[in-house]
Amino acid sequence: MDILRTHPMAVIAGVLQENPFFVPPDEFLRELRARAGGGNDS
C-alpha cells in the first residue's frame, strides 16, 4: 500500500488515472518516521 501512496498517477483497470491514495512526499515521510518511533515532526 505504501508504494501505491507514493505515486500521483496509477494504472487502474488498464487506464492511467489520478491515484486516489496519493499522499504528498513530506506527509508520507512524516508518517514513516512516526511508525519507526522517530516521531520528530520538525
mmCIF entry with sequence, helices, sheets and N, C-alpha, C, O atoms, coordinates in Angstrom:
data_MODEL
# 
_entry.id   MODEL 
# 
_entity.id                         1 
_entity.type                       polymer 
_entity.pdbx_number_of_molecules   1 
# 
_entity_poly.entity_id                      1 
_entity_poly.type                           'polypeptide(L)' 
_entity_poly.nstd_linkage                   no 
_entity_poly.nstd_monomer                   no 
_entity_poly.pdbx_seq_one_letter_code       MDILRTHPMAVIAGVLQENPFFVPPDEFLRELRARAGGGNDS 
_entity_poly.pdbx_seq_one_letter_code_can   MDILRTHPMAVIAGVLQENPFFVPPDEFLRELRARAGGGNDS 
_entity_poly.pdbx_strand_id                 A 
# 
loop_
_entity_poly_seq.entity_id 
_entity_poly_seq.num 
_entity_poly_seq.mon_id 
_entity_poly_seq.hetero 
1 1  MET n 
1 2  ASP n 
1 3  ILE n 
1 4  LEU n 
1 5  ARG n 
1 6  THR n 
1 7  HIS n 
1 8  PRO n 
1 9  MET n 
1 10 ALA n 
1 11 VAL n 
1 12 ILE n 
1 13 ALA n 
1 14 GLY n 
1 15 VAL n 
1 16 LEU n 
1 17 GLN n 
1 18 GLU n 
1 19 ASN n 
1 20 PRO n 
1 21 PHE n 
1 22 PHE n 
1 23 VAL n 
1 24 PRO n 
1 25 PRO n 
1 26 ASP n 
1 27 GLU n 
1 28 PHE n 
1 29 LEU n 
1 30 ARG n 
1 31 GLU n 
1 32 LEU n 
1 33 ARG n 
1 34 ALA n 
1 35 ARG n 
1 36 ALA n 
1 37 GLY n 
1 38 GLY n 
1 39 GLY n 
1 40 ASN n 
1 41 ASP n 
1 42 SER n 
# 
_struct_asym.id          A 
_struct_asym.entity_id   1 
# 
loop_
_struct_conf.conf_type_id 
_struct_conf.id 
_struct_conf.pdbx_PDB_helix_id 
_struct_conf.beg_label_comp_id 
_struct_conf.beg_label_asym_id 
_struct_conf.beg_label_seq_id 
_struct_conf.pdbx_beg_PDB_ins_code 
_struct_conf.end_label_comp_id 
_struct_conf.end_label_asym_id 
_struct_conf.end_label_seq_id 
_struct_conf.pdbx_end_PDB_ins_code 
_struct_conf.beg_auth_comp_id 
_struct_conf.beg_auth_asym_id 
_struct_conf.beg_auth_seq_id 
_struct_conf.end_auth_comp_id 
_struct_conf.end_auth_asym_id 
_struct_conf.end_auth_seq_id 
_struct_conf.pdbx_PDB_helix_class 
_struct_conf.details 
_struct_conf.pdbx_PDB_helix_length 
HELX_P HELX_P1 AA1 ASP A 2  ? ARG A 5  ? ASP A 2  ARG A 5  1 ? 4  
HELX_P HELX_P2 AA2 PRO A 25 ? ARG A 35 ? PRO A 25 ARG A 35 1 ? 11 
# 
_struct_conf_type.id          HELX_P 
_struct_conf_type.criteria    ? 
_struct_conf_type.reference   ? 
# 
_struct_sheet.id               AA1 
_struct_sheet.type             ? 
_struct_sheet.number_strands   2 
_struct_sheet.details          ? 
# 
_struct_sheet_order.sheet_id     AA1 
_struct_sheet_order.range_id_1   1 
_struct_sheet_order.range_id_2   2 
_struct_sheet_order.offset       ? 
_struct_sheet_order.sense        anti-parallel 
# 
loop_
_struct_sheet_range.sheet_id 
_struct_sheet_range.id 
_struct_sheet_range.beg_label_comp_id 
_struct_sheet_range.beg_label_asym_id 
_struct_sheet_range.beg_label_seq_id 
_struct_sheet_range.pdbx_beg_PDB_ins_code 
_struct_sheet_range.end_label_comp_id 
_struct_sheet_range.end_label_asym_id 
_struct_sheet_range.end_label_seq_id 
_struct_sheet_range.pdbx_end_PDB_ins_code 
_struct_sheet_range.beg_auth_comp_id 
_struct_sheet_range.beg_auth_asym_id 
_struct_sheet_range.beg_auth_seq_id 
_struct_sheet_range.end_auth_comp_id 
_struct_sheet_range.end_auth_asym_id 
_struct_sheet_range.end_auth_seq_id 
AA1 1 MET A 9  ? ILE A 12 ? MET A 9  ILE A 12 
AA1 2 VAL A 15 ? GLU A 18 ? VAL A 15 GLU A 18 
# 
loop_
_atom_site.group_PDB 
_atom_site.id 
_atom_site.type_symbol 
_atom_site.label_atom_id 
_atom_site.label_alt_id 
_atom_site.label_comp_id 
_atom_site.label_asym_id 
_atom_site.label_entity_id 
_atom_site.label_seq_id 
_atom_site.pdbx_PDB_ins_code 
_atom_site.Cartn_x 
_atom_site.Cartn_y 
_atom_site.Cartn_z 
_atom_site.occupancy 
_atom_site.B_iso_or_equiv 
_atom_site.pdbx_formal_charge 
_atom_site.auth_seq_id 
_atom_site.auth_comp_id 
_atom_site.auth_asym_id 
_atom_site.auth_atom_id 
_atom_site.pdbx_PDB_model_num 
ATOM 1   N N  . MET A 1 1  ? 0.831  -1.200 0.000   1.00 0.00 ? 1  MET A N  1 
ATOM 2   C CA . MET A 1 1  ? 0.000  0.000  0.000   1.00 0.00 ? 1  MET A CA 1 
ATOM 3   C C  . MET A 1 1  ? 0.870  1.255  0.000   1.00 0.00 ? 1  MET A C  1 
ATOM 4   O O  . MET A 1 1  ? 0.526  2.245  -0.645  1.00 0.00 ? 1  MET A O  1 
ATOM 5   N N  . ASP A 1 2  ? 2.000  1.220  0.724   1.00 0.00 ? 2  ASP A N  1 
ATOM 6   C CA . ASP A 1 2  ? 2.870  2.398  0.768   1.00 0.00 ? 2  ASP A CA 1 
ATOM 7   C C  . ASP A 1 2  ? 3.377  2.775  -0.624  1.00 0.00 ? 2  ASP A C  1 
ATOM 8   O O  . ASP A 1 2  ? 3.473  3.957  -0.952  1.00 0.00 ? 2  ASP A O  1 
ATOM 9   N N  . ILE A 1 3  ? 3.698  1.780  -1.434  1.00 0.00 ? 3  ILE A N  1 
ATOM 10  C CA . ILE A 1 3  ? 4.184  2.073  -2.790  1.00 0.00 ? 3  ILE A CA 1 
ATOM 11  C C  . ILE A 1 3  ? 3.115  2.806  -3.576  1.00 0.00 ? 3  ILE A C  1 
ATOM 12  O O  . ILE A 1 3  ? 3.407  3.796  -4.247  1.00 0.00 ? 3  ILE A O  1 
ATOM 13  N N  . LEU A 1 4  ? 1.901  2.340  -3.503  1.00 0.00 ? 4  LEU A N  1 
ATOM 14  C CA . LEU A 1 4  ? 0.798  2.989  -4.215  1.00 0.00 ? 4  LEU A CA 1 
ATOM 15  C C  . LEU A 1 4  ? 0.614  4.431  -3.742  1.00 0.00 ? 4  LEU A C  1 
ATOM 16  O O  . LEU A 1 4  ? 0.311  5.313  -4.545  1.00 0.00 ? 4  LEU A O  1 
ATOM 17  N N  . ARG A 1 5  ? 0.795  4.671  -2.452  1.00 0.00 ? 5  ARG A N  1 
ATOM 18  C CA . ARG A 1 5  ? 0.586  6.006  -1.895  1.00 0.00 ? 5  ARG A CA 1 
ATOM 19  C C  . ARG A 1 5  ? 1.627  7.023  -2.348  1.00 0.00 ? 5  ARG A C  1 
ATOM 20  O O  . ARG A 1 5  ? 1.417  8.226  -2.190  1.00 0.00 ? 5  ARG A O  1 
ATOM 21  N N  . THR A 1 6  ? 2.759  6.560  -2.915  1.00 0.00 ? 6  THR A N  1 
ATOM 22  C CA . THR A 1 6  ? 3.827  7.487  -3.295  1.00 0.00 ? 6  THR A CA 1 
ATOM 23  C C  . THR A 1 6  ? 3.756  7.939  -4.749  1.00 0.00 ? 6  THR A C  1 
ATOM 24  O O  . THR A 1 6  ? 4.604  8.718  -5.185  1.00 0.00 ? 6  THR A O  1 
ATOM 25  N N  . HIS A 1 7  ? 2.785  7.481  -5.498  1.00 0.00 ? 7  HIS A N  1 
ATOM 26  C CA . HIS A 1 7  ? 2.684  7.829  -6.917  1.00 0.00 ? 7  HIS A CA 1 
ATOM 27  C C  . HIS A 1 7  ? 1.397  8.610  -7.190  1.00 0.00 ? 7  HIS A C  1 
ATOM 28  O O  . HIS A 1 7  ? 0.312  8.152  -6.831  1.00 0.00 ? 7  HIS A O  1 
ATOM 29  N N  . PRO A 1 8  ? 1.506  9.778  -7.819  1.00 0.00 ? 8  PRO A N  1 
ATOM 30  C CA . PRO A 1 8  ? 0.313  10.593 -8.070  1.00 0.00 ? 8  PRO A CA 1 
ATOM 31  C C  . PRO A 1 8  ? -0.608 10.020 -9.153  1.00 0.00 ? 8  PRO A C  1 
ATOM 32  O O  . PRO A 1 8  ? -1.786 10.370 -9.221  1.00 0.00 ? 8  PRO A O  1 
ATOM 33  N N  . MET A 1 9  ? -0.063 9.137  -9.998  1.00 0.00 ? 9  MET A N  1 
ATOM 34  C CA . MET A 1 9  ? -0.864 8.509  -11.047 1.00 0.00 ? 9  MET A CA 1 
ATOM 35  C C  . MET A 1 9  ? -0.763 7.001  -10.879 1.00 0.00 ? 9  MET A C  1 
ATOM 36  O O  . MET A 1 9  ? 0.248  6.492  -10.394 1.00 0.00 ? 9  MET A O  1 
ATOM 37  N N  . ALA A 1 10 ? -1.811 6.285  -11.279 1.00 0.00 ? 10 ALA A N  1 
ATOM 38  C CA . ALA A 1 10 ? -1.811 4.830  -11.183 1.00 0.00 ? 10 ALA A CA 1 
ATOM 39  C C  . ALA A 1 10 ? -2.604 4.255  -12.352 1.00 0.00 ? 10 ALA A C  1 
ATOM 40  O O  . ALA A 1 10 ? -3.522 4.889  -12.873 1.00 0.00 ? 10 ALA A O  1 
ATOM 41  N N  . VAL A 1 11 ? -2.232 3.044  -12.751 1.00 0.00 ? 11 VAL A N  1 
ATOM 42  C CA . VAL A 1 11 ? -2.990 2.335  -13.772 1.00 0.00 ? 11 VAL A CA 1 
ATOM 43  C C  . VAL A 1 11 ? -4.014 1.478  -13.030 1.00 0.00 ? 11 VAL A C  1 
ATOM 44  O O  . VAL A 1 11 ? -3.663 0.554  -12.297 1.00 0.00 ? 11 VAL A O  1 
ATOM 45  N N  . ILE A 1 12 ? -5.269 1.805  -13.237 1.00 0.00 ? 12 ILE A N  1 
ATOM 46  C CA . ILE A 1 12 ? -6.366 1.083  -12.599 1.00 0.00 ? 12 ILE A CA 1 
ATOM 47  C C  . ILE A 1 12 ? -7.269 0.550  -13.698 1.00 0.00 ? 12 ILE A C  1 
ATOM 48  O O  . ILE A 1 12 ? -7.805 1.313  -14.502 1.00 0.00 ? 12 ILE A O  1 
ATOM 49  N N  . ALA A 1 13 ? -7.432 -0.763 -13.724 1.00 0.00 ? 13 ALA A N  1 
ATOM 50  C CA . ALA A 1 13 ? -8.228 -1.436 -14.759 1.00 0.00 ? 13 ALA A CA 1 
ATOM 51  C C  . ALA A 1 13 ? -7.718 -1.078 -16.156 1.00 0.00 ? 13 ALA A C  1 
ATOM 52  O O  . ALA A 1 13 ? -8.502 -0.908 -17.089 1.00 0.00 ? 13 ALA A O  1 
ATOM 53  N N  . GLY A 1 14 ? -6.385 -0.965 -16.285 1.00 0.00 ? 14 GLY A N  1 
ATOM 54  C CA . GLY A 1 14 ? -5.775 -0.693 -17.584 1.00 0.00 ? 14 GLY A CA 1 
ATOM 55  C C  . GLY A 1 14 ? -5.821 0.756  -18.033 1.00 0.00 ? 14 GLY A C  1 
ATOM 56  O O  . GLY A 1 14 ? -5.456 1.064  -19.167 1.00 0.00 ? 14 GLY A O  1 
ATOM 57  N N  . VAL A 1 15 ? -6.267 1.656  -17.155 1.00 0.00 ? 15 VAL A N  1 
ATOM 58  C CA . VAL A 1 15 ? -6.399 3.070  -17.509 1.00 0.00 ? 15 VAL A CA 1 
ATOM 59  C C  . VAL A 1 15 ? -5.542 3.901  -16.560 1.00 0.00 ? 15 VAL A C  1 
ATOM 60  O O  . VAL A 1 15 ? -5.632 3.753  -15.342 1.00 0.00 ? 15 VAL A O  1 
ATOM 61  N N  . LEU A 1 16 ? -4.703 4.785  -17.129 1.00 0.00 ? 16 LEU A N  1 
ATOM 62  C CA . LEU A 1 16 ? -3.897 5.691  -16.311 1.00 0.00 ? 16 LEU A CA 1 
ATOM 63  C C  . LEU A 1 16 ? -4.799 6.801  -15.781 1.00 0.00 ? 16 LEU A C  1 
ATOM 64  O O  . LEU A 1 16 ? -5.464 7.504  -16.543 1.00 0.00 ? 16 LEU A O  1 
ATOM 65  N N  . GLN A 1 17 ? -4.804 6.940  -14.452 1.00 0.00 ? 17 GLN A N  1 
ATOM 66  C CA . GLN A 1 17 ? -5.648 7.969  -13.848 1.00 0.00 ? 17 GLN A CA 1 
ATOM 67  C C  . GLN A 1 17 ? -5.024 8.491  -12.556 1.00 0.00 ? 17 GLN A C  1 
ATOM 68  O O  . GLN A 1 17 ? -4.064 7.919  -12.041 1.00 0.00 ? 17 GLN A O  1 
ATOM 69  N N  . GLU A 1 18 ? -5.581 9.581  -12.044 1.00 0.00 ? 18 GLU A N  1 
ATOM 70  C CA . GLU A 1 18 ? -5.095 10.129 -10.790 1.00 0.00 ? 18 GLU A CA 1 
ATOM 71  C C  . GLU A 1 18 ? -5.277 9.091  -9.699  1.00 0.00 ? 18 GLU A C  1 
ATOM 72  O O  . GLU A 1 18 ? -6.303 8.414  -9.631  1.00 0.00 ? 18 GLU A O  1 
ATOM 73  N N  . ASN A 1 19 ? -4.273 8.976  -8.850  1.00 0.00 ? 19 ASN A N  1 
ATOM 74  C CA . ASN A 1 19 ? -4.294 7.997  -7.778  1.00 0.00 ? 19 ASN A CA 1 
ATOM 75  C C  . ASN A 1 19 ? -5.034 8.568  -6.564  1.00 0.00 ? 19 ASN A C  1 
ATOM 76  O O  . ASN A 1 19 ? -4.573 9.542  -5.968  1.00 0.00 ? 19 ASN A O  1 
ATOM 77  N N  . PRO A 1 20 ? -6.161 7.982  -6.195  1.00 0.00 ? 20 PRO A N  1 
ATOM 78  C CA . PRO A 1 20 ? -6.919 8.496  -5.049  1.00 0.00 ? 20 PRO A CA 1 
ATOM 79  C C  . PRO A 1 20 ? -6.228 8.247  -3.701  1.00 0.00 ? 20 PRO A C  1 
ATOM 80  O O  . PRO A 1 20 ? -6.633 8.815  -2.686  1.00 0.00 ? 20 PRO A O  1 
ATOM 81  N N  . PHE A 1 21 ? -5.187 7.403  -3.685  1.00 0.00 ? 21 PHE A N  1 
ATOM 82  C CA . PHE A 1 21 ? -4.476 7.078  -2.450  1.00 0.00 ? 21 PHE A CA 1 
ATOM 83  C C  . PHE A 1 21 ? -3.188 7.869  -2.285  1.00 0.00 ? 21 PHE A C  1 
ATOM 84  O O  . PHE A 1 21 ? -2.483 7.696  -1.291  1.00 0.00 ? 21 PHE A O  1 
ATOM 85  N N  . PHE A 1 22 ? -2.867 8.742  -3.250  1.00 0.00 ? 22 PHE A N  1 
ATOM 86  C CA . PHE A 1 22 ? -1.613 9.510  -3.221  1.00 0.00 ? 22 PHE A CA 1 
ATOM 87  C C  . PHE A 1 22 ? -1.525 10.404 -1.993  1.00 0.00 ? 22 PHE A C  1 
ATOM 88  O O  . PHE A 1 22 ? -2.490 11.068 -1.616  1.00 0.00 ? 22 PHE A O  1 
ATOM 89  N N  . VAL A 1 23 ? -0.334 10.405 -1.373  1.00 0.00 ? 23 VAL A N  1 
ATOM 90  C CA . VAL A 1 23 ? -0.046 11.265 -0.225  1.00 0.00 ? 23 VAL A CA 1 
ATOM 91  C C  . VAL A 1 23 ? 1.204  12.073 -0.592  1.00 0.00 ? 23 VAL A C  1 
ATOM 92  O O  . VAL A 1 23 ? 2.182  11.482 -1.050  1.00 0.00 ? 23 VAL A O  1 
ATOM 93  N N  . PRO A 1 24 ? 1.211  13.387 -0.410  1.00 0.00 ? 24 PRO A N  1 
ATOM 94  C CA . PRO A 1 24 ? 2.391  14.194 -0.735  1.00 0.00 ? 24 PRO A CA 1 
ATOM 95  C C  . PRO A 1 24 ? 3.634  13.677 0.002   1.00 0.00 ? 24 PRO A C  1 
ATOM 96  O O  . PRO A 1 24 ? 3.521  13.178 1.122   1.00 0.00 ? 24 PRO A O  1 
ATOM 97  N N  . PRO A 1 25 ? 4.818  13.792 -0.616  1.00 0.00 ? 25 PRO A N  1 
ATOM 98  C CA . PRO A 1 25 ? 6.046  13.228 -0.045  1.00 0.00 ? 25 PRO A CA 1 
ATOM 99  C C  . PRO A 1 25 ? 6.340  13.650 1.387   1.00 0.00 ? 25 PRO A C  1 
ATOM 100 O O  . PRO A 1 25 ? 6.721  12.801 2.194   1.00 0.00 ? 25 PRO A O  1 
ATOM 101 N N  . ASP A 1 26 ? 6.180  14.925 1.740   1.00 0.00 ? 26 ASP A N  1 
ATOM 102 C CA . ASP A 1 26 ? 6.501  15.358 3.103   1.00 0.00 ? 26 ASP A CA 1 
ATOM 103 C C  . ASP A 1 26 ? 5.577  14.703 4.135   1.00 0.00 ? 26 ASP A C  1 
ATOM 104 O O  . ASP A 1 26 ? 6.017  14.345 5.227   1.00 0.00 ? 26 ASP A O  1 
ATOM 105 N N  . GLU A 1 27 ? 4.308  14.549 3.790   1.00 0.00 ? 27 GLU A N  1 
ATOM 106 C CA . GLU A 1 27 ? 3.364  13.892 4.689   1.00 0.00 ? 27 GLU A CA 1 
ATOM 107 C C  . GLU A 1 27 ? 3.679  12.395 4.815   1.00 0.00 ? 27 GLU A C  1 
ATOM 108 O O  . GLU A 1 27 ? 3.621  11.831 5.907   1.00 0.00 ? 27 GLU A O  1 
ATOM 109 N N  . PHE A 1 28 ? 4.010  11.767 3.693   1.00 0.00 ? 28 PHE A N  1 
ATOM 110 C CA . PHE A 1 28 ? 4.346  10.340 3.706   1.00 0.00 ? 28 PHE A CA 1 
ATOM 111 C C  . PHE A 1 28 ? 5.580  10.080 4.570   1.00 0.00 ? 28 PHE A C  1 
ATOM 112 O O  . PHE A 1 28 ? 5.588  9.147  5.373   1.00 0.00 ? 28 PHE A O  1 
ATOM 113 N N  . LEU A 1 29 ? 6.622  10.900 4.409   1.00 0.00 ? 29 LEU A N  1 
ATOM 114 C CA . LEU A 1 29 ? 7.829  10.720 5.214   1.00 0.00 ? 29 LEU A CA 1 
ATOM 115 C C  . LEU A 1 29 ? 7.560  10.947 6.694   1.00 0.00 ? 29 LEU A C  1 
ATOM 116 O O  . LEU A 1 29 ? 8.118  10.248 7.540   1.00 0.00 ? 29 LEU A O  1 
ATOM 117 N N  . ARG A 1 30 ? 6.720  11.908 7.011   1.00 0.00 ? 30 ARG A N  1 
ATOM 118 C CA . ARG A 1 30 ? 6.346  12.164 8.404   1.00 0.00 ? 30 ARG A CA 1 
ATOM 119 C C  . ARG A 1 30 ? 5.672  10.926 9.006   1.00 0.00 ? 30 ARG A C  1 
ATOM 120 O O  . ARG A 1 30 ? 5.953  10.554 10.145  1.00 0.00 ? 30 ARG A O  1 
ATOM 121 N N  . GLU A 1 31 ? 4.787  10.296 8.241   1.00 0.00 ? 31 GLU A N  1 
ATOM 122 C CA . GLU A 1 31 ? 4.113  9.083  8.700   1.00 0.00 ? 31 GLU A CA 1 
ATOM 123 C C  . GLU A 1 31 ? 5.113  7.944  8.907   1.00 0.00 ? 31 GLU A C  1 
ATOM 124 O O  . GLU A 1 31 ? 5.032  7.220  9.900   1.00 0.00 ? 31 GLU A O  1 
ATOM 125 N N  . LEU A 1 32 ? 6.055  7.783  7.974   1.00 0.00 ? 32 LEU A N  1 
ATOM 126 C CA . LEU A 1 32 ? 7.059  6.724  8.108   1.00 0.00 ? 32 LEU A CA 1 
ATOM 127 C C  . LEU A 1 32 ? 7.908  6.922  9.358   1.00 0.00 ? 32 LEU A C  1 
ATOM 128 O O  . LEU A 1 32 ? 8.193  5.970  10.083  1.00 0.00 ? 32 LEU A O  1 
ATOM 129 N N  . ARG A 1 33 ? 8.304  8.152  9.600   1.00 0.00 ? 33 ARG A N  1 
ATOM 130 C CA . ARG A 1 33 ? 9.112  8.439  10.797  1.00 0.00 ? 33 ARG A CA 1 
ATOM 131 C C  . ARG A 1 33 ? 8.319  8.131  12.063  1.00 0.00 ? 33 ARG A C  1 
ATOM 132 O O  . ARG A 1 33 ? 8.869  7.582  13.018  1.00 0.00 ? 33 ARG A O  1 
ATOM 133 N N  . ALA A 1 34 ? 7.050  8.474  12.080  1.00 0.00 ? 34 ALA A N  1 
ATOM 134 C CA . ALA A 1 34 ? 6.222  8.206  13.254  1.00 0.00 ? 34 ALA A CA 1 
ATOM 135 C C  . ALA A 1 34 ? 6.069  6.708  13.479  1.00 0.00 ? 34 ALA A C  1 
ATOM 136 O O  . ALA A 1 34 ? 6.079  6.253  14.623  1.00 0.00 ? 34 ALA A O  1 
ATOM 137 N N  . ARG A 1 35 ? 5.930  5.940  12.411  1.00 0.00 ? 35 ARG A N  1 
ATOM 138 C CA . ARG A 1 35 ? 5.830  4.480  12.530  1.00 0.00 ? 35 ARG A CA 1 
ATOM 139 C C  . ARG A 1 35 ? 7.099  3.875  13.088  1.00 0.00 ? 35 ARG A C  1 
ATOM 140 O O  . ARG A 1 35 ? 7.054  2.908  13.849  1.00 0.00 ? 35 ARG A O  1 
ATOM 141 N N  . ALA A 1 36 ? 8.243  4.450  12.707  1.00 0.00 ? 36 ALA A N  1 
ATOM 142 C CA . ALA A 1 36 ? 9.538  3.930  13.127  1.00 0.00 ? 36 ALA A CA 1 
ATOM 143 C C  . ALA A 1 36 ? 9.876  4.357  14.559  1.00 0.00 ? 36 ALA A C  1 
ATOM 144 O O  . ALA A 1 36 ? 10.903 3.948  15.101  1.00 0.00 ? 36 ALA A O  1 
ATOM 145 N N  . GLY A 1 37 ? 9.034  5.159  15.158  1.00 0.00 ? 37 GLY A N  1 
ATOM 146 C CA . GLY A 1 37 ? 9.282  5.596  16.533  1.00 0.00 ? 37 GLY A CA 1 
ATOM 147 C C  . GLY A 1 37 ? 10.064 6.884  16.611  1.00 0.00 ? 37 GLY A C  1 
ATOM 148 O O  . GLY A 1 37 ? 10.386 7.346  17.706  1.00 0.00 ? 37 GLY A O  1 
ATOM 149 N N  . GLY A 1 38 ? 10.376 7.473  15.479  1.00 0.00 ? 38 GLY A N  1 
ATOM 150 C CA . GLY A 1 38 ? 11.092 8.743  15.474  1.00 0.00 ? 38 GLY A CA 1 
ATOM 151 C C  . GLY A 1 38 ? 10.141 9.887  15.224  1.00 0.00 ? 38 GLY A C  1 
ATOM 152 O O  . GLY A 1 38 ? 10.361 10.677 14.306  1.00 0.00 ? 38 GLY A O  1 
ATOM 153 N N  . GLY A 1 39 ? 9.102  10.000 16.005  1.00 0.00 ? 39 GLY A N  1 
ATOM 154 C CA . GLY A 1 39 ? 8.024  10.939 15.795  1.00 0.00 ? 39 GLY A CA 1 
ATOM 155 C C  . GLY A 1 39 ? 8.388  12.402 15.812  1.00 0.00 ? 39 GLY A C  1 
ATOM 156 O O  . GLY A 1 39 ? 7.525  13.233 16.094  1.00 0.00 ? 39 GLY A O  1 
ATOM 157 N N  . ASN A 1 40 ? 9.625  12.757 15.524  1.00 0.00 ? 40 ASN A N  1 
ATOM 158 C CA . ASN A 1 40 ? 10.065 14.162 15.487  1.00 0.00 ? 40 ASN A CA 1 
ATOM 159 C C  . ASN A 1 40 ? 9.517  14.807 14.216  1.00 0.00 ? 40 ASN A C  1 
ATOM 160 O O  . ASN A 1 40 ? 9.974  14.492 13.118  1.00 0.00 ? 40 ASN A O  1 
ATOM 161 N N  . ASP A 1 41 ? 8.543  15.705 14.355  1.00 0.00 ? 41 ASP A N  1 
ATOM 162 C CA . ASP A 1 41 ? 7.906  16.362 13.215  1.00 0.00 ? 41 ASP A CA 1 
ATOM 163 C C  . ASP A 1 41 ? 8.602  17.637 12.775  1.00 0.00 ? 41 ASP A C  1 
ATOM 164 O O  . ASP A 1 41 ? 8.070  18.348 11.922  1.00 0.00 ? 41 ASP A O  1 
ATOM 165 N N  . SER A 1 42 ? 9.768  17.958 13.319  1.00 0.00 ? 42 SER A N  1 
ATOM 166 C CA . SER A 1 42 ? 10.420 19.226 12.957  1.00 0.00 ? 42 SER A CA 1 
ATOM 167 C C  . SER A 1 42 ? 11.274 19.088 11.733  1.00 0.00 ? 42 SER A C  1 
ATOM 168 O O  . SER A 1 42 ? 11.889 20.061 11.297  1.00 0.00 ? 42 SER A O  1 
# 
